[in-house]
Amino acid sequence: MTRAIRKVRAPRAALLAAGALLMLLPATLLTLAGGPADAASVARAKRTRREHPHRHRHHHQIRRHALTVAEMTPTVASWYYDDGDTACGFHAEYGVANRTLPCGTRVTLRYGAHLVTATVDDRGPFVYGRSYDLDQRTASALGMSGVATVYSHVD
């Protein structure tokens, strides 16, 4: 007498659950190994590893100790796009133009809560009433746009 062998099928829900577990297995292994678990974690890890584009270049030029406003002089400044040659013959990382200060003079500028040390690398501004023309990087580091009153201190 022969017995018929009956095939047993797993329920569909069990198959779906097993498939989902298999799809999560690589992410779980990465997590256990200390790696990122999903695409969002990978993107977050890349963002935290990658520094702000300017941070590594100028962290040494932004002063950590604050000059008091009493030590600084209020002055009117504007900004310009520094693209061509400069009167001093070089482009400073944080540049500022001034009519009278010698090339290479360090000037600390404060606008709001931002404080940046810039180097005189050009002549200008040639508009009455303004003392400094900031290049685009200096203005951006200060958070300034247009014409504004900044506080300055010649180092």
N, CA, C and O atoms as a GROMACS GRO file, in nm:
protein
  620
    1MET      N    1   0.084  -0.114   0.000
    1MET     CA    2   0.000   0.000   0.000
    1MET      C    3   0.089   0.122   0.000
    1MET      O    4   0.179   0.138   0.083
    2THR      N    5   0.063   0.200  -0.090
    2THR     CA    6   0.142   0.322  -0.100
    2THR      C    7   0.066   0.438  -0.038
    2THR      O    8  -0.056   0.452  -0.051
    3ARG      N    9   0.143   0.517   0.028
    3ARG     CA   10   0.082   0.636   0.088
    3ARG      C   11   0.116   0.755   0.002
    3ARG      O   12   0.228   0.770  -0.046
    4ALA      N   13   0.022   0.834  -0.014
    4ALA     CA   14   0.044   0.957  -0.090
    4ALA      C   15   0.116   1.056   0.001
    4ALA      O   16   0.079   1.077   0.116
    5ILE      N   17   0.218   1.115  -0.054
    5ILE     CA   18   0.290   1.217   0.022
    5ILE      C   19   0.223   1.350  -0.002
    5ILE      O   20   0.204   1.394  -0.115
    6ARG      N   21   0.188   1.412   0.105
    6ARG     CA   22   0.117   1.539   0.097
    6ARG      C   23   0.214   1.654   0.111
    6ARG      O   24   0.290   1.662   0.207
    7LYS      N   25   0.211   1.742   0.015
    7LYS     CA   26   0.296   1.861   0.020
    7LYS      C   27   0.233   1.964   0.112
    7LYS      O   28   0.113   1.990   0.106
    8VAL      N   29   0.317   2.021   0.196
    8VAL     CA   30   0.267   2.122   0.288
    8VAL      C   31   0.315   2.258   0.238
    8VAL      O   32   0.434   2.280   0.217
    9ARG      N   33   0.223   2.344   0.220
    9ARG     CA   34   0.257   2.480   0.176
    9ARG      C   35   0.252   2.575   0.296
    9ARG      O   36   0.164   2.568   0.382
   10ALA      N   37   0.350   2.665   0.296
   10ALA     CA   38   0.351   2.765   0.401
   10ALA      C   39   0.248   2.872   0.368
   10ALA      O   40   0.227   2.902   0.251
   11PRO      N   41   0.185   2.927   0.467
   11PRO     CA   42   0.087   3.034   0.440
   11PRO      C   43   0.157   3.156   0.378
   11PRO      O   44   0.274   3.181   0.406
   12ARG      N   45   0.086   3.228   0.296
   12ARG     CA   46   0.140   3.344   0.225
   12ARG      C   47   0.197   3.449   0.322
   12ARG      O   48   0.302   3.507   0.293
   13ALA      N   49   0.132   3.473   0.432
   13ALA     CA   50   0.179   3.572   0.530
   13ALA      C   51   0.316   3.533   0.585
   13ALA      O   52   0.402   3.620   0.605
   14ALA      N   53   0.337   3.404   0.608
   14ALA     CA   54   0.466   3.358   0.659
   14ALA      C   55   0.575   3.381   0.555
   14ALA      O   56   0.687   3.419   0.590
   15LEU      N   57   0.544   3.357   0.427
   15LEU     CA   58   0.642   3.381   0.321
   15LEU      C   59   0.678   3.528   0.311
   15LEU      O   60   0.795   3.563   0.295
   16LEU      N   61   0.580   3.615   0.321
   16LEU     CA   62   0.606   3.758   0.316
   16LEU      C   63   0.690   3.804   0.434
   16LEU      O   64   0.780   3.887   0.418
   17ALA      N   65   0.663   3.749   0.550
   17ALA     CA   66   0.740   3.786   0.669
   17ALA      C   67   0.885   3.740   0.656
   17ALA      O   68   0.978   3.812   0.692
   18ALA      N   69   0.903   3.619   0.604
   18ALA     CA   70   1.039   3.568   0.585
   18ALA      C   71   1.114   3.652   0.482
   18ALA      O   72   1.233   3.679   0.499
   19GLY      N   73   1.047   3.693   0.376
   19GLY     CA   74   1.110   3.778   0.275
   19GLY      C   75   1.149   3.913   0.332
   19GLY      O   76   1.256   3.966   0.301
   20ALA      N   77   1.063   3.969   0.414
   20ALA     CA   78   1.093   4.098   0.477
   20ALA      C   79   1.214   4.085   0.570
   20ALA      O   80   1.299   4.174   0.576
   21LEU      N   81   1.220   3.974   0.644
   21LEU     CA   82   1.335   3.952   0.732
   21LEU      C   83   1.464   3.936   0.652
   21LEU      O   84   1.569   3.986   0.693
   22LEU      N   85   1.456   3.869   0.541
   22LEU     CA   86   1.575   3.853   0.458
   22LEU      C   87   1.620   3.987   0.400
   22LEU      O   88   1.740   4.011   0.384
   23MET      N   89   1.526   4.074   0.369
   23MET     CA   90   1.563   4.206   0.317
   23MET      C   91   1.625   4.292   0.427
   23MET      O   92   1.711   4.376   0.398
   24LEU      N   93   1.584   4.274   0.551
   24LEU     CA   94   1.638   4.352   0.661
   24LEU      C   95   1.770   4.298   0.715
   24LEU      O   96   1.840   4.366   0.789
   25LEU      N   97   1.803   4.174   0.678
   25LEU     CA   98   1.922   4.110   0.731
   25LEU      C   99   2.051   4.190   0.704
   25LEU      O  100   2.129   4.208   0.797
   26PRO      N  101   2.077   4.238   0.580
   26PRO     CA  102   2.201   4.316   0.560
   26PRO      C  103   2.205   4.442   0.645
   26PRO      O  104   2.310   4.476   0.700
   27ALA      N  105   2.093   4.512   0.656
   27ALA     CA  106   2.089   4.634   0.737
   27ALA      C  107   2.114   4.600   0.884
   27ALA      O  108   2.183   4.675   0.954
   28THR      N  109   2.058   4.488   0.930
   28THR     CA  110   2.077   4.447   1.069
   28THR      C  111   2.223   4.411   1.094
   28THR      O  112   2.280   4.448   1.197
   29LEU      N  113   2.284   4.339   1.001
   29LEU     CA  114   2.424   4.303   1.016
   29LEU      C  115   2.513   4.427   1.017
   29LEU      O  116   2.608   4.435   1.095
   30LEU      N  117   2.482   4.524   0.930
   30LEU     CA  118   2.560   4.648   0.929
   30LEU      C  119   2.546   4.722   1.060
   30LEU      O  120   2.642   4.777   1.113
   31THR      N  121   2.423   4.724   1.112
   31THR     CA  122   2.399   4.792   1.239
   31THR      C  123   2.477   4.725   1.352
   31THR      O  124   2.539   4.792   1.434
   32LEU      N  125   2.473   4.592   1.355
   32LEU     CA  126   2.546   4.520   1.459
   32LEU      C  127   2.697   4.539   1.445
   32LEU      O  128   2.770   4.539   1.544
   33ALA      N  129   2.742   4.555   1.321
   33ALA     CA  130   2.885   4.575   1.297
   33ALA      C  131   2.927   4.719   1.320
   33ALA      O  132   3.046   4.750   1.312
   34GLY      N  133   2.831   4.807   1.348
   34GLY     CA  134   2.863   4.946   1.374
   34GLY      C  135   2.849   5.034   1.252
   34GLY      O  136   2.890   5.150   1.256
   35GLY      N  137   2.794   4.984   1.145
   35GLY     CA  138   2.778   5.062   1.023
   35GLY      C  139   2.639   5.120   1.011
   35GLY      O  140   2.556   5.096   1.098
   36PRO      N  141   2.612   5.195   0.906
   36PRO     CA  142   2.481   5.255   0.887
   36PRO      C  143   2.376   5.151   0.852
   36PRO      O  144   2.406   5.049   0.789
   37ALA      N  145   2.253   5.177   0.894
   37ALA     CA  146   2.147   5.080   0.876
   37ALA      C  147   2.065   5.105   0.751
   37ALA      O  148   2.009   5.010   0.696
   38ASP      N  149   2.054   5.226   0.704
   38ASP     CA  150   1.971   5.253   0.587
   38ASP      C  151   2.028   5.373   0.511
   38ASP      O  152   2.129   5.430   0.550
   39ALA      N  153   1.961   5.408   0.402
   39ALA     CA  154   2.010   5.518   0.318
   39ALA      C  155   2.013   5.650   0.395
   39ALA      O  156   2.104   5.731   0.376
   40ALA      N  157   1.914   5.672   0.479
   40ALA     CA  158   1.911   5.796   0.556
   40ALA      C  159   2.029   5.803   0.653
   40ALA      O  160   2.088   5.909   0.672
   41SER      N  161   2.063   5.691   0.713
   41SER     CA  162   2.178   5.688   0.804
   41SER      C  163   2.307   5.711   0.730
   41SER      O  164   2.397   5.779   0.779
   42VAL      N  165   2.317   5.654   0.608
   42VAL     CA  166   2.438   5.674   0.528
   42VAL      C  167   2.452   5.821   0.494
   42VAL      O  168   2.562   5.876   0.506
   43ALA      N  169   2.342   5.885   0.450
   43ALA     CA  170   2.347   6.027   0.416
   43ALA      C  171   2.382   6.111   0.538
   43ALA      O  172   2.459   6.206   0.529
   44ARG      N  173   2.325   6.075   0.654
   44ARG     CA  174   2.352   6.149   0.776
   44ARG      C  175   2.499   6.134   0.815
   44ARG      O  176   2.562   6.230   0.858
   45ALA      N  177   2.554   6.014   0.801
   45ALA     CA  178   2.695   5.991   0.833
   45ALA      C  179   2.785   6.071   0.740
   45ALA      O  180   2.886   6.126   0.784
   46LYS      N  181   2.750   6.079   0.612
   46LYS     CA  182   2.830   6.157   0.518
   46LYS      C  183   2.824   6.304   0.553
   46LYS      O  184   2.926   6.374   0.544
   47ARG      N  185   2.706   6.353   0.593
   47ARG     CA  186   2.693   6.495   0.627
   47ARG      C  187   2.775   6.529   0.751
   47ARG      O  188   2.836   6.635   0.758
   48THR      N  189   2.777   6.438   0.849
   48THR     CA  190   2.851   6.469   0.970
   48THR      C  191   3.001   6.457   0.947
   48THR      O  192   3.079   6.529   1.010
   49ARG      N  193   3.042   6.368   0.857
   49ARG     CA  194   3.184   6.356   0.826
   49ARG      C  195   3.234   6.474   0.747
   49ARG      O  196   3.344   6.525   0.770
   50ARG      N  197   3.152   6.518   0.652
   50ARG     CA  198   3.192   6.628   0.566
   50ARG      C  199   3.172   6.758   0.640
   50ARG      O  200   3.064   6.785   0.692
   51GLU      N  201   3.274   6.837   0.645
   51GLU     CA  202   3.266   6.965   0.716
   51GLU      C  203   3.206   7.070   0.625
   51GLU      O  204   3.196   7.052   0.504
   52HIS      N  205   3.166   7.179   0.683
   52HIS     CA  206   3.121   7.295   0.608
   52HIS      C  207   3.235   7.335   0.514
   52HIS      O  208   3.351   7.329   0.555
   53PRO      N  209   3.206   7.375   0.389
   53PRO     CA  210   3.314   7.400   0.294
   53PRO      C  211   3.416   7.503   0.338
   53PRO      O  212   3.531   7.498   0.295
   54HIS      N  213   3.377   7.596   0.423
   54HIS     CA  214   3.473   7.699   0.464
   54HIS      C  215   3.529   7.674   0.603
   54HIS      O  216   3.628   7.736   0.642
   55ARG      N  217   3.468   7.585   0.677
   55ARG     CA  218   3.504   7.570   0.818
   55ARG      C  219   3.649   7.528   0.835
   55ARG      O  220   3.719   7.583   0.920
   56HIS      N  221   3.696   7.433   0.756
   56HIS     CA  222   3.832   7.387   0.776
   56HIS      C  223   3.934   7.490   0.730
   56HIS      O  224   4.050   7.484   0.772
   57ARG      N  225   3.893   7.584   0.646
   57ARG     CA  226   3.987   7.683   0.596
   57ARG      C  227   4.004   7.800   0.691
   57ARG      O  228   4.115   7.854   0.702
   58HIS      N  229   3.901   7.841   0.758
   58HIS     CA  230   3.910   7.967   0.832
   58HIS      C  231   3.887   7.954   0.981
   58HIS      O  232   3.872   8.055   1.049
   59HIS      N  233   3.883   7.832   1.032
   59HIS     CA  234   3.857   7.822   1.175
   59HIS      C  235   3.964   7.890   1.258
   59HIS      O  236   3.938   7.934   1.370
   60HIS      N  237   4.086   7.901   1.204
   60HIS     CA  238   4.192   7.967   1.278
   60HIS      C  239   4.183   8.118   1.268
   60HIS      O  240   4.246   8.189   1.346
   61GLN      N  241   4.105   8.168   1.172
   61GLN     CA  242   4.097   8.312   1.155
   61GLN      C  243   3.977   8.374   1.224
   61GLN      O  244   3.971   8.496   1.238
   62ILE      N  245   3.883   8.294   1.267
   62ILE     CA  246   3.770   8.348   1.342
   62ILE      C  247   3.810   8.347   1.489
   62ILE      O  248   3.842   8.241   1.545
   63ARG      N  249   3.810   8.462   1.550
   63ARG     CA  250   3.857   8.473   1.687
   63ARG      C  251   3.762   8.402   1.783
   63ARG      O  252   3.640   8.410   1.769
   64ARG      N  253   3.819   8.334   1.878
   64ARG     CA  254   3.739   8.268   1.980
   64ARG      C  255   3.714   8.361   2.099
   64ARG      O  256   3.611   8.350   2.165
   65HIS      N  257   3.807   8.453   2.127
   65HIS     CA  258   3.783   8.550   2.234
   65HIS      C  259   3.718   8.672   2.170
   65HIS      O  260   3.755   8.714   2.060
   66ALA      N  261   3.624   8.729   2.238
   66ALA     CA  262   3.547   8.838   2.181
   66ALA      C  263   3.604   8.973   2.225
   66ALA      O  264   3.627   8.998   2.343
   67LEU      N  265   3.626   9.057   2.125
   67LEU     CA  266   3.659   9.196   2.157
   67LEU      C  267   3.529   9.264   2.199
   67LEU      O  268   3.423   9.235   2.144
   68THR      N  269   3.536   9.352   2.295
   68THR     CA  270   3.416   9.422   2.335
   68THR      C  271   3.388   9.531   2.232
   68THR      O  272   3.478   9.576   2.162
   69VAL      N  273   3.265   9.572   2.224
   69VAL     CA  274   3.226   9.676   2.130
   69VAL      C  275   3.300   9.806   2.161
   69VAL      O  276   3.326   9.885   2.070
   70ALA      N  277   3.334   9.829   2.287
   70ALA     CA  278   3.407   9.950   2.325
   70ALA      C  279   3.547   9.953   2.263
   70ALA      O  280   3.601  10.061   2.240
   71GLU      N  281   3.606   9.836   2.236
   71GLU     CA  282   3.738   9.829   2.176
   71GLU      C  283   3.733   9.842   2.024
   71GLU      O  284   3.837   9.852   1.959
   72MET      N  285   3.614   9.843   1.969
   72MET     CA  286   3.598   9.846   1.824
   72MET      C  287   3.532   9.976   1.781
   72MET      O  288   3.461  10.040   1.858
   73THR      N  289   3.556  10.014   1.656
   73THR     CA  290   3.503  10.139   1.601
   73THR      C  291   3.391  10.108   1.503
   73THR      O  292   3.410  10.028   1.412
   74PRO      N  293   3.274  10.172   1.520
   74PRO     CA  294   3.168  10.150   1.421
   74PRO      C  295   3.205  10.219   1.290
   74PRO      O  296   3.253  10.332   1.289
   75THR      N  297   3.182  10.150   1.181
   75THR     CA  298   3.216  10.204   1.049
   75THR      C  299   3.122  10.145   0.945
   75THR      O  300   3.062  10.040   0.967
   76VAL      N  301   3.109  10.212   0.834
   76VAL     CA  302   3.020  10.167   0.727
   76VAL      C  303   3.102  10.084   0.629
   76VAL      O  304   3.208  10.126   0.584
   77ALA      N  305   3.050   9.967   0.596
   77ALA     CA  306   3.118   9.878   0.503
   77ALA      C  307   3.020   9.826   0.399
   77ALA      O  308   2.899   9.818   0.423
   78SER      N  309   3.074   9.792   0.284
   78SER     CA  310   2.996   9.728   0.179
   78SER      C  311   3.075   9.606   0.134
   78SER      O  312   3.185   9.582   0.185
   79TRP      N  313   3.021   9.529   0.042
   79TRP     CA  314   3.095   9.414  -0.007
   79TRP      C  315   3.097   9.416  -0.158
   79TRP      O  316   3.010   9.476  -0.222
   80TYR      N  317   3.196   9.350  -0.214
   80TYR     CA  318   3.210   9.343  -0.359
   80TYR      C  319   3.256   9.204  -0.397
   80TYR      O  320   3.311   9.130  -0.315
   81TYR      N  321   3.232   9.168  -0.523
   81TYR     CA  322   3.275   9.037  -0.572
   81TYR      C  323   3.419   9.049  -0.617
   81TYR      O  324   3.448   9.112  -0.720
   82ASP      N  325   3.509   8.990  -0.543
   82ASP     CA  326   3.653   9.000  -0.568
   82ASP      C  327   3.693   8.891  -0.666
   82ASP      O  328   3.715   8.776  -0.627
   83ASP      N  329   3.702   8.928  -0.793
   83ASP     CA  330   3.728   8.828  -0.896
   83ASP      C  331   3.861   8.853  -0.967
   83ASP      O  332   3.932   8.758  -1.001
   84GLY      N  333   3.894   8.978  -0.990
   84GLY     CA  334   4.012   9.011  -1.070
   84GLY      C  335   4.136   9.034  -0.986
   84GLY      O  336   4.148   8.983  -0.874
   85ASP      N  337   4.227   9.112  -1.041
   85ASP     CA  338   4.351   9.146  -0.971
   85ASP      C  339   4.322   9.242  -0.856
   85ASP      O  340   4.224   9.317  -0.859
   86THR      N  341   4.408   9.238  -0.755
   86THR     CA  342   4.394   9.330  -0.643
   86THR      C  343   4.508   9.431  -0.647
   86THR      O  344   4.611   9.407  -0.710
   87ALA      N  345   4.489   9.544  -0.582
   87ALA     CA  346   4.592   9.649  -0.579
   87ALA      C  347   4.716   9.603  -0.503
   87ALA      O  348   4.825   9.652  -0.530
   88CYS      N  349   4.699   9.511  -0.411
   88CYS     CA  350   4.813   9.465  -0.332
   88CYS      C  351   4.885   9.348  -0.398
   88CYS      O  352   4.994   9.309  -0.354
   89GLY      N  353   4.828   9.292  -0.502
   89GLY     CA  354   4.893   9.184  -0.575
   89GLY      C  355   4.866   9.044  -0.522
   89GLY      O  356   4.927   8.949  -0.571
   90PHE      N  357   4.779   9.028  -0.425
   90PHE     CA  358   4.745   8.894  -0.374
   90PHE      C  359   4.600   8.893  -0.330
   90PHE      O  360   4.540   8.997  -0.303
   91HIS      N  361   4.546   8.773  -0.323
   91HIS     CA  362   4.409   8.753  -0.272
   91HIS      C  363   4.420   8.687  -0.136
   91HIS      O  364   4.472   8.577  -0.123
   92ALA      N  365   4.371   8.755  -0.035
   92ALA     CA  366   4.368   8.697   0.100
   92ALA      C  367   4.248   8.603   0.110
   92ALA      O  368   4.150   8.618   0.037
   93GLU      N  369   4.258   8.507   0.198
   93GLU     CA  370   4.146   8.415   0.217
   93GLU      C  371   4.023   8.494   0.261
   93GLU      O  372   3.913   8.472   0.210
   94TYR      N  373   4.042   8.584   0.356
   94TYR     CA  374   3.939   8.679   0.394
   94TYR      C  375   3.997   8.816   0.365
   94TYR      O  376   4.082   8.866   0.439
   95GLY      N  377   3.951   8.876   0.257
   95GLY     CA  378   4.008   9.002   0.213
   95GLY      C  379   3.917   9.119   0.242
   95GLY      O  380   3.795   9.106   0.251
   96VAL      N  381   3.980   9.235   0.255
   96VAL     CA  382   3.907   9.359   0.277
   96VAL      C  383   3.983   9.469   0.203
   96VAL      O  384   4.106   9.470   0.199
   97ALA      N  385   3.909   9.562   0.147
   97ALA     CA  386   3.970   9.675   0.078
   97ALA      C  387   3.958   9.798   0.166
   97ALA      O  388   3.854   9.823   0.228
   98ASN      N  389   4.068   9.876   0.171
   98ASN     CA  390   4.070  10.000   0.247
   98ASN      C  391   4.160  10.098   0.174
   98ASN      O  392   4.260  10.059   0.114
   99ARG      N  393   4.124  10.226   0.178
   99ARG     CA  394   4.201  10.326   0.104
   99ARG      C  395   4.335  10.360   0.168
   99ARG      O  396   4.430  10.392   0.097
  100THR      N  397   4.346  10.353   0.302
  100THR     CA  398   4.464  10.407   0.370
  100THR      C  399   4.551  10.304   0.440
  100THR      O  400   4.671  10.327   0.453
  101LEU      N  401   4.497  10.193   0.485
  101LEU     CA  402   4.577  10.095   0.559
  101LEU      C  403   4.675  10.025   0.465
  101LEU      O  404   4.640   9.998   0.350
  102PRO      N  405   4.795   9.994   0.512
  102PRO     CA  406   4.893   9.925   0.427
  102PRO      C  407   4.847   9.783   0.392
  102PRO      O  408   4.772   9.720   0.467
  103CYS      N  409   4.892   9.734   0.277
  103CYS     CA  410   4.859   9.598   0.235
  103CYS      C  411   4.911   9.499   0.339
  103CYS      O  412   5.021   9.514   0.392
  104GLY      N  413   4.830   9.399   0.368
  104GLY     CA  414   4.868   9.298   0.466
  104GLY      C  415   4.824   9.327   0.608
  104GLY      O  416   4.842   9.242   0.695
  105THR      N  417   4.769   9.445   0.633
  105THR     CA  418   4.723   9.480   0.768
  105THR      C  419   4.605   9.391   0.805
  105THR      O  420   4.515   9.370   0.724
  106ARG      N  421   4.605   9.339   0.926
  106ARG     CA  422   4.496   9.254   0.974
  106ARG      C  423   4.392   9.342   1.042
  106ARG      O  424   4.425   9.428   1.124
  107VAL      N  425   4.266   9.321   1.007
  107VAL     CA  426   4.155   9.398   1.060
  107VAL      C  427   4.051   9.300   1.114
  107VAL      O  428   4.008   9.209   1.042
  108THR      N  429   4.010   9.318   1.238
  108THR     CA  430   3.905   9.236   1.295
  108THR      C  431   3.773   9.308   1.274
  108THR      O  432   3.757   9.424   1.310
  109LEU      N  433   3.677   9.236   1.214
  109LEU     CA  434   3.546   9.294   1.184
  109LEU      C  435   3.439   9.216   1.259
  109LEU      O  436   3.443   9.094   1.270
  110ARG      N  437   3.342   9.292   1.312
  110ARG     CA  438   3.231   9.230   1.384
  110ARG      C  439   3.101   9.280   1.325
  110ARG      O  440   3.081   9.400   1.303
  111TYR      N  441   3.012   9.185   1.298
  111TYR     CA  442   2.878   9.219   1.251
  111TYR      C  443   2.783   9.125   1.323
  111TYR      O  444   2.785   9.004   1.301
  112GLY      N  445   2.700   9.180   1.408
  112GLY     CA  446   2.612   9.097   1.490
  112GLY      C  447   2.696   9.012   1.584
  112GLY      O  448   2.777   9.064   1.660
  113ALA      N  449   2.676   8.881   1.579
  113ALA     CA  450   2.750   8.790   1.665
  113ALA      C  451   2.874   8.733   1.596
  113ALA      O  452   2.948   8.655   1.656
  114HIS      N  453   2.897   8.770   1.471
  114HIS     CA  454   3.007   8.714   1.393
  114HIS      C  455   3.131   8.802   1.403
  114HIS      O  456   3.122   8.924   1.400
  115LEU      N  457   3.245   8.738   1.414
  115LEU     CA  458   3.373   8.808   1.426
  115LEU      C  459   3.472   8.740   1.333
  115LEU      O  460   3.495   8.620   1.342
  116VAL      N  461   3.533   8.818   1.241
  116VAL     CA  462   3.627   8.764   1.143
  116VAL      C  463   3.750   8.854   1.137
  116VAL      O  464   3.738   8.976   1.143
  117THR      N  465   3.866   8.793   1.125
  117THR     CA  466   3.989   8.867   1.104
  117THR      C  467   4.022   8.860   0.956
  117THR      O  468   4.044   8.752   0.902
  118ALA      N  469   4.026   8.975   0.890
  118ALA     CA  470   4.051   8.983   0.746
  118ALA      C  471   4.183   9.056   0.723
  118ALA      O  472   4.236   9.122   0.812
  119THR      N  473   4.234   9.043   0.601
  119THR     CA  474   4.360   9.105   0.562
  119THR      C  475   4.334   9.206   0.453
  119THR      O  476   4.260   9.178   0.359
  120VAL      N  477   4.394   9.325   0.463
  120VAL     CA  478   4.381   9.427   0.359
  120VAL      C  479   4.456   9.377   0.236
  120VAL      O  480   4.578   9.359   0.240
  121ASP      N  481   4.382   9.355   0.125
  121ASP     CA  482   4.444   9.307   0.003
  121ASP      C  483   4.405   9.390  -0.120
  121ASP      O  484   4.441   9.354  -0.232
  122ASP      N  485   4.333   9.500  -0.098
  122ASP     CA  486   4.289   9.581  -0.212
  122ASP      C  487   4.265   9.725  -0.166
  122ASP      O  488   4.265   9.753  -0.046
  123ARG      N  489   4.246   9.813  -0.259
  123ARG     CA  490   4.215   9.953  -0.231
  123ARG      C  491   4.068   9.978  -0.258
  123ARG      O  492   4.010   9.919  -0.349
  124GLY      N  493   4.010  10.065  -0.182
  124GLY     CA  494   3.869  10.099  -0.195
  124GLY      C  495   3.813  10.113  -0.056
  124GLY      O  496   3.891  10.103   0.040
  125PRO      N  497   3.689  10.134  -0.038
  125PRO     CA  498   3.588  10.166  -0.139
  125PRO      C  499   3.602  10.311  -0.184
  125PRO      O  500   3.657  10.396  -0.114
  126PHE      N  501   3.553  10.336  -0.300
  126PHE     CA  502   3.561  10.471  -0.355
  126PHE      C  503   3.425  10.540  -0.352
  126PHE      O  504   3.392  10.619  -0.441
  127VAL      N  505   3.348  10.509  -0.251
  127VAL     CA  506   3.219  10.573  -0.226
  127VAL      C  507   3.232  10.649  -0.095
  127VAL      O  508   3.276  10.592   0.005
  128TYR      N  509   3.193  10.776  -0.094
  128TYR     CA  510   3.207  10.859   0.024
  128TYR      C  511   3.130  10.799   0.142
  128TYR      O  512   3.016  10.754   0.127
  129GLY      N  513   3.194  10.798   0.258
  129GLY     CA  514   3.129  10.754   0.380
  129GLY      C  515   3.153  10.608   0.415
  129GLY      O  516   3.118  10.564   0.524
  130ARG      N  517   3.212  10.532   0.325
  130ARG     CA  518   3.241  10.391   0.353
  130ARG      C  519   3.390  10.373   0.379
  130ARG      O  520   3.473  10.432   0.310
  131SER      N  521   3.422  10.292   0.479
  131SER     CA  522   3.562  10.270   0.514
  131SER      C  523   3.617  10.140   0.460
  131SER      O  524   3.737  10.131   0.430
  132TYR      N  525   3.533  10.039   0.448
  132TYR     CA  526   3.580   9.908   0.406
  132TYR      C  527   3.491   9.852   0.296
  132TYR      O  528   3.370   9.875   0.293
  133ASP      N  529   3.555   9.778   0.205
  133ASP     CA  530   3.486   9.694   0.107
  133ASP      C  531   3.527   9.551   0.138
  133ASP      O  532   3.645   9.518   0.129
  134LEU      N  533   3.433   9.468   0.174
  134LEU     CA  534   3.463   9.330   0.210
  134LEU      C  535   3.449   9.242   0.086
  134LEU      O  536   3.357   9.262   0.007
  135ASP      N  537   3.538   9.145   0.069
  135ASP     CA  538   3.517   9.053  -0.042
  135ASP      C  539   3.404   8.958  -0.006
  135ASP      O  540   3.358   8.956   0.108
  136GLN      N  541   3.360   8.879  -0.103
  136GLN     CA  542   3.240   8.797  -0.083
  136GLN      C  543   3.258   8.694   0.028
  136GLN      O  544   3.161   8.664   0.098
  137ARG      N  545   3.376   8.639   0.047
  137ARG     CA  546   3.396   8.540   0.153
  137ARG      C  547   3.389   8.605   0.291
  137ARG      O  548   3.331   8.548   0.384
  138THR      N  549   3.446   8.723   0.304
  138THR     CA  550   3.442   8.792   0.433
  138THR      C  551   3.299   8.832   0.468
  138THR      O  552   3.253   8.813   0.581
  139ALA      N  553   3.228   8.888   0.370
  139ALA     CA  554   3.088   8.927   0.392
  139ALA      C  555   3.003   8.806   0.428
  139ALA      O  556   2.917   8.814   0.516
  140SER      N  557   3.026   8.695   0.360
  140SER     CA  558   2.950   8.574   0.388
  140SER      C  559   2.979   8.521   0.528
  140SER      O  560   2.888   8.479   0.599
  141ALA      N  561   3.107   8.523   0.568
  141ALA     CA  562   3.142   8.476   0.702
  141ALA      C  563   3.080   8.564   0.810
  141ALA      O  564   3.048   8.516   0.919
  142LEU      N  565   3.064   8.691   0.781
  142LEU     CA  566   3.002   8.782   0.878
  142LEU      C  567   2.850   8.776   0.873
  142LEU      O  568   2.782   8.822   0.965
  143GLY      N  569   2.795   8.718   0.766
  143GLY     CA  570   2.650   8.716   0.750
  143GLY      C  571   2.596   8.850   0.705
  143GLY      O  572   2.481   8.884   0.735
  144MET      N  573   2.678   8.927   0.635
  144MET     CA  574   2.641   9.062   0.594
  144MET      C  575   2.609   9.065   0.445
  144MET      O  576   2.670   8.992   0.367
  145SER      N  577   2.516   9.148   0.407
  145SER     CA  578   2.489   9.172   0.266
  145SER      C  579   2.458   9.320   0.247
  145SER      O  580   2.404   9.385   0.336
  146GLY      N  581   2.493   9.372   0.129
  146GLY     CA  582   2.466   9.512   0.101
  146GLY      C  583   2.561   9.604   0.175
  146GLY      O  584   2.680   9.575   0.189
  147VAL      N  585   2.508   9.714   0.223
  147VAL     CA  586   2.585   9.813   0.300
  147VAL      C  587   2.536   9.806   0.444
  147VAL      O  588   2.416   9.808   0.470
  148ALA      N  589   2.631   9.799   0.538
  148ALA     CA  590   2.594   9.784   0.678
  148ALA      C  591   2.698   9.850   0.768
  148ALA      O  592   2.810   9.877   0.726
  149THR      N  593   2.658   9.876   0.890
  149THR     CA  594   2.751   9.926   0.990
  149THR      C  595   2.815   9.806   1.059
  149THR      O  596   2.746   9.722   1.117
  150VAL      N  597   2.947   9.798   1.052
  150VAL     CA  598   3.023   9.692   1.118
  150VAL      C  599   3.115   9.757   1.220
  150VAL      O  600   3.142   9.877   1.213
  151TYR      N  601   3.162   9.679   1.312
  151TYR     CA  602   3.260   9.727   1.409
  151TYR      C  603   3.396   9.675   1.367
  151TYR      O  604   3.410   9.557   1.333
  152SER      N  605   3.497   9.762   1.369
  152SER     CA  606   3.630   9.720   1.323
  152SER      C  607   3.736   9.752   1.428
  152SER      O  608   3.721   9.841   1.511
  153HIS      N  609   3.843   9.675   1.421
  153HIS     CA  610   3.959   9.696   1.507
  153HIS      C  611   4.082   9.658   1.426
  153HIS      O  612   4.092   9.546   1.378
  154VAL      N  613   4.176   9.751   1.411
  154VAL     CA  614   4.299   9.722   1.337
  154VAL      C  615   4.395   9.652   1.432
  154VAL      O  616   4.430   9.706   1.537
  155ASP      N  617   4.436   9.533   1.395
  155ASP     CA  618   4.526   9.453   1.481
  155ASP      C  619   4.668   9.500   1.471
  155ASP      O  620   4.756   9.443   1.536
   0.00000   0.00000   0.00000
